[in-house]
Amino acid sequence: MGIKVVKFGGSSLADASQFEKVKSIIEADETRVFVVPSAPGKRNSSDTKITDLLYELQAAAANKNESKAKEIFSTINSRYEEIISDLKLNLSLEEEFNTIYKNVLGGASKDYAASRGEYLNGIILANYLGFDFVDPANYIFFNSNGTFDAERTNNELAECLSKHGTAVIPGFYGSKDGEIKTFSRGGSDITGSIVARAANAEIYENWTDVSGFLMADPRIVKDPKVIEYITYKELRELSYMGATVLHEDAIFPVRLSNIPINVRNTNAPYDDGTLIVESIDEDNNEHNITGIAGKKGFTVITIDKDNMNGEIGFVRRVLSVLEENDINFEHMPTGIDTLSLVVADAQLDGKLNTLIDQITKSVSPDTIEITENMALIATVGQQMNHRIGLAAALFSALANAHVNIRMIDQGSSEINIIVGVENDDFEEAIRAIYNGLLK
C-alpha cells in the first residue's frame, strides 16, 4: 500500500479542538505519513487569520510603529500559546518568538513575516503528533526571478523525505537565494502537492472545512450537489472562474506524477469528498456537467471593421496594444468583422480611454463599443461535447429566467461554455443554469 500526503488548511488548525480532529484523522490511517499544515485560521467570523496578523505586524514594523507591532505580536503569541496550553504540550516557542520579533522589527520581508505562521504551526503539530519537523526553506526552492524551481525541489525534497518515516512540512513557503519566499495566498495547497510528488504518494489529501467541491456556490444555489469526481482540466477551469476550495496551481506538481487529489472535510471526516483525477469514465458523471462558477467585474471591448478577417496582422496589432499597457484579457470571441476583448476591470484600472485611443490608431476600426458591468459564468464538464442539446438547454434556462445573454464563448476543447451577462443578473443566471441542467 502506498503512502498519503495530507494537507490541513487554516480552519482545520485554528485552535486546539481542531488539532485534536487532525490527530484523529492522521491516526486513523497509518499511510498518512507526511503532513502539510497551514497557519491557524479564523476561529469564528469575527476572528483574524494569523497570516493577516503577520502582514499587519510587518507593516507596523516597516512604519516604525513599535507599539503597534508589539500589540499585534502579543496577539499572535497568545494564539499559539493557547493552542500549546490547551493541548497540554511540553513545548516552548519562546526562542522562536524572540527571533521572529527581532527579525521583523529589523526589517525582514513580508514573505518572511507571513511564512512564520506556517512555521510555528508546523512545530506545534510535529510535537503533538510525535513526527519529525522538516523546514521547507531548506528543500523548496525558487529561482532568482521568483519562479518555482520544480526539479531541484523535487530532487532534494525526495531525498530528504526518504530519511523520515513521518514528518510535518509547513506549507506556503520555501527559499530564494537563501531568503524566505512565499507562494501566493493559499499556497499551502501547492506545498502539499509538491510534497506528494516528492514522496511519490499514492494520493494527496487536502483537508479543509467543506466536503469537497460543490457544483455551484452555496451562497447562490441552495444545497448544491457535491462533485464526486473532477479532472485536472475541469478543476483549472472552475478555479480560474472563482471556485476557491483549492489553489488553482496546486494541481501541477501532482499531475506530473498522476497523483489524485482528494478534497475532504476535517469536520466531517467520513464524507468521501471530491476526487481530482486525470480522466473520468462517462459513467461517473450522469449529468455531463461538473460544475458552474463565475465572476463579476468585466468590461467587453468590441471592435468592428469591415473585412477584418482579410487584414493580415489585425489581431496581433490589437493584442500588442494590450501588451504595451500591461493588460491581460480573459476571452476573445470573434466574428467575420468583429473582435471582442473581455477584460477584468481590475486590469483596466483607469487605462480604458488610453487603450481605446491606441487601438483606434493601431487598426482604424469602424466602431468600438464598450460594454461595462459584465459578469462571466462558466459551465464546465469534460463530457459536455457528447451531450446533444446541452447548449440549447443552457440558453433556454437563461431565457426562462429572463436573463439576457450578452456574450457566448466556447473553447475548441468544448470543456466549457462561457456566457456573459450583466452584473445584476449574475446570481439569477447561476441559479437558472444549475436548476436547468443539474436538478
Secondary structure, DSSP 8 states (H G I E B T S, - for coil): ---EEEEE-GGGGSSHHHHHHHHHHHHT-TTEEEEEE-----SSTT---HHHHHHHHHHHHHTT-HHHHHHHHHHHHHHHHHHHHHTT-----HHHHHHHHHHHHTT--HHHHHHHHHHHHHHHHHHHHT-EE--GGGT-EE-TTS-B-HHHHHHHHHHHHTT-SSEE--SSEEEETTEEEE-STTTHHHHHHHHHHHTT-SEEEEEESSSS-BSS-TTTSSS--B-SEEEHHHHHHHHHTT--SS-GGGHHHHHHTT--EEEEETTSTTS--EEEES---GGG-SSS--EEEEEEEEEEEEEE-TTGGGSTTHHHHHHHHHHHTT---SB--B-SSEEEEEEEHHHHTT-HHHHHHHHHHHH--SEEEEEEEEEEEEEE-TTGGGSTTHHHHHHHHHHHTT----EEE--TT-SEEEEEEEGGGHHHHHHHHHHHHT-
